[in-house]
Amino acid sequence: MDLLDPHYEDDASPPLPMLVSGIAGVPGYNAFHYFRDRYGDQVIGVRQSNMWPLSGDGIVACDAEDSDSVARLWDQYRFRSLLNFGGCCRLKSCELNVDMAHRVNVVGAENMINQAVRHDARVIHLSVDLVFAGRDGGSYDEQDATDPVTVYGVKMVEAENVVLSQCDNACVLRISLPMGISFNEHAGAIDWIASRFKQNKPATLFTDEVRTPTYTDCMNDLFATLLDKPLTGLYHAGGPRRLTLYQIGQIVNRVGGYDPDLLHKSLRHEAGPMPPRAGDVTMDSSKLQQDLGYNPFDPWPLSDQWLPDHDRWHYEREDGFSGSEEKIKTLLYQNPAKPGLVPPSRNEVWGASRFA
């Protein structure tokens, strides 16, 4: 297929060619494979130049904060749609290097949006629930004032403002924790927690940080819908379940069949000041549901069977269920109601010994 054939976008839905930025992150990695599986060579994924292990068909190295490189990329492929999912979400790194946080999260977004506007491309831009502090009991809607407690949250607010002010047709989605596989097997919530347990290391998680996670399967279907029938402006895109980080750890521990003694709980103030942590940042996504005409998100996890109801729930192993990494894939990475593909991890691509 010729990406530069001008006839491709005439009858295509979504507009093609498509660029997915930030494919080293969970939403970008899963979305790239989802759309690549559908549209093949018409989908290109971008990762930072230093993320060399992430390679393969359709994957291009381009640092979003380098405006010249971004312009050359767009001139080469003439993208008609952009899933702008790049940035650095490492809280401590952003606190310790504010300049880096600004370059990657704000300048990078601005460069991508400038090119999207120049090429009249359809845009979906991801922001995050951490634009809020979580002091007010959660259930934030789009009218609530942002008040982030982290540098990362501050920069995500700035990036939102750049996108909304410069691109009239952009849809900005504030997401919570995207529940799917990560390429490096420790970037996402599931993978970081499981990586600790796999190494027989403890994971200490907060009982007073509350999120509204979503399956990446649901997110990918939502992206496809919004590219086909676009909405513009700011929307909250959190799932229907409110879960503490500790509850998420319980779920991963039990479904994965890991040692329950490895999971510890804590309050945020007990962990120290670096990095700062938000509290209840759960989101009200009813505006998105109303404007779509349906609810795009199933609960994560799908079944109430995997909903912890007390602090030692993950110790309960007498129900005949045998946890495993395969169960994490089929119950936590994938939405059992509508399972999508699970992209390969770094070890599956390169072999476990390559990064041992």
C-alpha positions in Angstrom: 0.0 0.0 0.0 1.2 3.5 -0.8 0.7 5.8 2.2 1.0 8.8 -0.1 -1.8 7.8 -2.4 -4.3 10.7 -2.0 -7.2 8.4 -2.7 -6.8 6.4 0.5 -8.6 8.9 2.7 -11.5 9.5 0.3 -13.6 6.5 1.5 -11.7 5.6 4.6 -13.0 5.7 8.1 -11.1 6.8 10.1 -9.2 9.3 7.9 -5.9 7.7 6.8 -2.9 7.6 7.1 -2.9 7.7 10.9 -0.2 8.6 13.3 -0.2 7.2 16.9 2.4 9.0 19.1 3.7 7.8 22.4 3.6 4.1 21.6 6.0 3.2 24.5 3.1 4.0 26.8 0.2 1.7 27.5 -2.6 3.5 25.6 -0.4 4.2 22.6 1.1 0.7 22.4 -2.3 -1.0 22.5 -3.9 1.5 20.2 -1.1 1.2 17.6 -1.5 -2.5 17.4 -5.3 -2.2 17.4 -5.3 0.1 14.4 -2.3 -1.5 12.7 -4.2 -4.8 12.8 -7.2 -3.0 11.0 -5.4 -0.7 8.6 -1.9 -2.2 8.1 0.7 0.1 6.6 -1.6 3.1 6.8 -0.9 3.3 10.5 2.5 4.6 11.8 3.6 4.6 15.5 6.1 7.0 16.9 8.4 6.4 19.9 11.2 8.4 21.4 14.6 7.9 19.7 16.2 6.4 22.9 13.5 3.7 23.1 15.4 1.5 20.6 14.1 -1.9 21.8 10.6 -0.8 20.6 11.0 -1.6 16.9 9.1 -3.3 14.0 6.9 -2.6 11.0 5.3 0.8 11.1 7.4 2.0 14.1 9.3 5.3 13.6 11.8 7.0 16.0 10.9 10.7 16.4 11.3 13.0 19.4 8.1 15.0 19.6 9.9 17.9 21.2 12.0 18.3 18.1 9.8 20.5 15.9 12.0 19.9 12.7 11.8 16.1 13.1 8.1 16.3 13.6 7.5 18.5 10.6 9.6 16.1 8.4 7.6 13.1 9.6 4.3 14.8 8.7 5.6 16.0 5.4 6.7 12.4 4.5 3.4 10.7 5.4 0.8 13.5 5.2 -1.3 12.0 8.1 -5.0 12.7 8.2 -5.6 11.6 11.8 -3.5 11.8 15.0 -3.8 9.9 18.2 -1.6 12.2 20.4 -0.6 9.9 23.3 3.0 11.0 23.9 4.6 12.4 27.0 6.3 11.4 30.2 4.1 10.2 33.1 6.9 9.2 35.5 5.9 11.3 38.5 9.3 11.5 40.2 11.2 12.2 37.0 9.0 15.1 36.2 9.3 16.5 39.8 13.1 16.3 39.5 13.4 17.7 36.0 10.8 20.3 35.3 12.4 21.3 32.0 12.2 17.8 30.7 8.6 17.5 31.8 7.7 20.7 29.9 9.6 19.7 26.8 8.1 16.2 26.5 4.6 16.9 27.7 3.9 20.4 26.5 6.3 21.3 23.7 5.9 17.8 22.2 2.1 18.2 22.2 2.4 21.6 20.6 4.7 20.4 17.8 2.3 17.5 17.0 -0.8 19.8 17.1 0.9 22.4 14.9 1.4 19.8 12.2 -2.1 18.3 12.6 -3.5 21.7 12.1 -1.3 22.3 9.0 -2.4 19.0 7.5 -6.1 19.4 8.6 -5.9 16.1 10.5 -8.4 14.7 12.9 -7.1 14.8 16.5 -7.6 12.8 19.7 -5.3 14.0 22.5 -5.0 12.1 25.9 -4.8 13.9 29.2 -5.2 12.4 32.7 -7.2 12.5 35.9 -4.1 13.7 37.7 -4.9 17.3 36.6 -6.9 17.2 39.9 -5.6 17.0 43.4 -8.3 14.6 44.7 -9.1 16.6 47.9 -12.8 17.0 47.2 -14.2 13.5 47.2 -13.7 12.7 43.5 -16.4 12.4 40.8 -14.9 15.3 38.9 -16.6 16.6 35.8 -15.3 18.8 33.0 -16.5 22.0 34.7 -14.3 21.4 37.9 -11.3 23.6 38.2 -7.9 21.8 37.8 -5.6 21.8 40.8 -2.8 19.3 40.2 -0.3 18.4 43.0 2.4 17.2 40.7 4.6 18.7 38.0 3.3 16.1 35.7 -0.3 17.2 36.3 0.6 20.8 35.8 2.2 20.0 32.5 -0.8 18.0 31.4 -3.1 21.0 32.1 -0.7 23.2 30.0 -0.8 20.6 27.2 -4.6 20.5 27.3 -4.7 24.3 26.9 -2.3 24.2 23.9 -4.4 21.5 22.1 -7.8 23.1 22.8 -6.6 26.7 21.9 -4.8 25.7 18.7 -6.9 22.9 17.2 -10.7 23.5 16.9 -11.5 20.0 15.9 -9.5 18.2 18.7 -11.1 15.8 21.2 -9.2 15.9 24.5 -9.9 12.9 26.7 -8.9 12.8 30.3 -8.2 9.1 31.1 -7.4 7.3 34.3 -5.3 4.2 34.5 -5.3 2.4 31.2 -5.4 -1.3 31.9 -3.5 -3.2 29.3 0.0 -4.6 28.6 3.0 -2.3 28.4 5.9 -3.0 26.0 8.6 -3.0 28.7 6.4 -5.0 31.1 6.6 -2.4 33.9 5.2 0.9 32.6 1.5 0.2 33.2 -0.3 -0.3 36.5 -0.8 -4.0 36.0 2.7 -4.7 34.8 4.5 -2.6 37.5 2.6 -4.4 40.3 3.0 -7.8 38.7 6.7 -7.2 38.0 7.3 -6.7 41.8 5.5 -9.9 42.6 7.3 -11.9 39.9 10.6 -10.9 41.5 9.4 -11.8 45.0 9.5 -8.1 45.9 6.9 -6.3 47.9 4.5 -3.7 46.4 3.2 -1.0 48.7 0.1 0.7 47.4 -2.1 3.5 48.7 -5.5 3.0 50.2 -6.4 6.7 49.8 -5.6 7.2 46.1 -8.7 6.4 44.1 -8.9 6.0 40.3 -11.4 5.0 37.6 -9.4 2.5 35.4 -10.5 1.3 32.0 -9.6 -1.6 29.7 -7.5 -0.7 26.7 -9.9 -2.8 24.7 -12.7 -0.3 25.6 -10.4 2.7 24.9 -9.5 1.4 21.5 -13.1 1.0 20.5 -13.8 4.5 21.8 -10.9 5.9 19.7 -12.3 4.2 16.6 -15.7 5.6 17.3 -14.4 9.2 17.8 -12.3 9.0 14.6 -15.4 7.9 12.6 -17.9 10.2 14.3 -15.8 12.9 16.0 -16.6 14.9 19.1 -14.7 18.1 19.9 -13.7 19.6 23.2 -12.8 18.2 26.6 -14.2 15.0 27.9 -13.7 12.8 30.9 -13.1 9.1 30.0 -12.8 7.2 33.2 -14.4 3.8 33.9 -17.4 3.1 36.1 -15.5 1.4 38.9 -13.8 3.4 41.7 -10.8 1.5 42.9 -8.0 2.4 45.3 -4.4 1.5 44.2 -4.4 -1.0 47.0 -7.5 -2.7 45.6 -5.9 -2.8 42.2 -2.9 -4.5 43.8 -5.2 -7.0 45.4 -6.8 -7.9 42.1 -3.5 -8.3 40.3 -2.1 -10.4 43.2 -5.0 -12.8 43.3 -5.7 -13.1 39.6 -2.0 -13.7 39.0 -1.7 -16.2 41.8 1.2 -14.4 43.5 2.2 -14.5 47.2 -0.4 -12.4 49.1 2.2 -11.5 51.7 4.0 -9.4 49.1 1.2 -6.8 48.9 1.4 -4.0 51.5 -0.9 -1.0 52.1 -0.1 2.5 53.0 -1.6 6.0 53.3 -0.1 8.7 51.0 1.3 10.8 53.8 3.2 7.7 55.1 5.1 7.4 51.8 6.9 10.8 52.1 6.7 14.0 50.0 8.4 12.7 46.8 6.6 12.5 44.5 3.4 14.1 45.7 0.3 12.0 45.3 -3.2 12.9 44.5 -6.2 11.5 46.5 -9.6 10.6 45.1 -9.4 11.7 41.4 -12.3 9.6 40.2 -14.0 11.1 37.2 -17.6 11.5 36.1 -17.8 10.5 32.5 -21.5 11.1 31.9 -20.9 13.9 29.4 -19.0 11.5 27.1 -21.7 8.9 27.5 -24.4 11.4 26.8 -22.8 12.8 23.7 -21.9 9.3 22.3 -25.3 7.9 23.0 -23.9 4.9 24.8 -21.5 3.9 27.6 -18.1 3.1 26.1 -16.6 1.5 29.2 -17.2 -1.8 30.9 -16.1 -2.0 34.5 -12.5 -3.0 35.2 -12.3 -5.8 36.2 -15.5 -6.9 34.3 -16.8 -9.4 36.9 -17.8 -8.4 40.5 -16.1 -11.7 41.4 -12.8 -9.8 41.2 -13.9 -6.8 43.3 -12.1 -6.7 46.7 -14.4 -6.1 49.6 -11.9 -6.2 52.5 -8.2 -5.6 53.1 -7.3 -9.3 53.1 -9.5 -10.3 50.2 -6.5 -11.3 48.1 -5.6 -14.1 50.6 -8.8 -15.9 49.7 -7.7 -18.9 47.6 -10.2 -21.6 48.5 -12.6 -21.1 45.6 -10.9 -23.5 43.2 -9.5 -20.6 41.1 -5.9 -20.9 40.2 -4.3 -17.6 39.4 -1.7 -17.3 36.6 -0.1 -14.9 34.2 -2.5 -16.2 31.5 -5.4 -15.2 33.8 -4.0 -11.7 34.0 -4.1 -11.6 30.2 -7.6 -12.9 29.8 -9.2 -11.1 32.8 -7.2 -7.9 33.3 -5.4 -7.0 30.0 -8.4 -8.1 27.9 -12.0 -7.2 28.4 -13.7 -10.6 28.7 -16.9 -9.2 27.2 -15.1 -8.2 24.0 -11.5 -9.3 24.1 -9.0 -7.6 21.7 -5.5 -8.6 20.8 -2.7 -8.4 23.4 0.4 -6.9 21.8 3.7 -8.6 22.4 5.9 -7.6 25.4 9.6 -6.7 25.0 10.6 -10.1 26.2 8.3 -11.8 23.6 9.8 -9.7 20.9 13.5 -10.0 21.9 13.7 -13.0 24.2 13.9 -12.8 28.0 17.7 -13.2 28.0 18.3 -10.1 25.9 17.4 -7.8 28.8 18.4 -10.0 31.7 
